[in-house]
């Protein structure tokens, strides 16, 4: 019971541990930066997720996020690939970001997180092919400057936010110009908890 109460408190009350000098540029980097988006690209509420493909809690969140997207036509999800669990995590993240260049980021993202197979280079490419991606182009784009810079940008932002684990969620109004108005939740959530956090952000 105490754990549940603490989880609910995190959803409702945990705010950014930022100084009062946090500015619109930082809010823009978090909520409106150049990252893959699912749901409604013009949604007035944004949910940002930092995640790793080899994180079991992130994998558990994949069907939850899918369900919440279907239930919330005015919510946009921003995905920040944050591979902190080794080379295979980075390989999968590069593949997903390269898939974004073919307009199939979310398809590959969801497939990689929900696969029952261990993540290997061969399996990542096989899953990409099964999801309609041009794998020759994918393997080339994975190591492009565009993908490398996106990963660097996510690492830098995560460092500024002092993130140490995944999944990490930031939920607020898309047009927010203050990080103090964005709620932060670390860890796995149920669908109802995530929905509650979204509903709180609308107020």
Buried (B, 14 or more C-beta within 10 A) or exposed (E): EEEEEEBEEBBEEBEBEBEEEBEEEBBEBBBBBEBBBBBBEEBEBBBBBBBBBBBEBBBBBBEBBBEBBEEBEEBBBBBBBBBBBEEBBBBBBBBBBBBBBBEBBBBBBBBBBEBEEEBEEEBBBBBBEEBEBBBEEBBEBBEBEEBEEBBEBBBEBBEEBEBEEBBBBBBBBBEBBBBEBBBBBBBBBBBEBBBBBBEBBEE
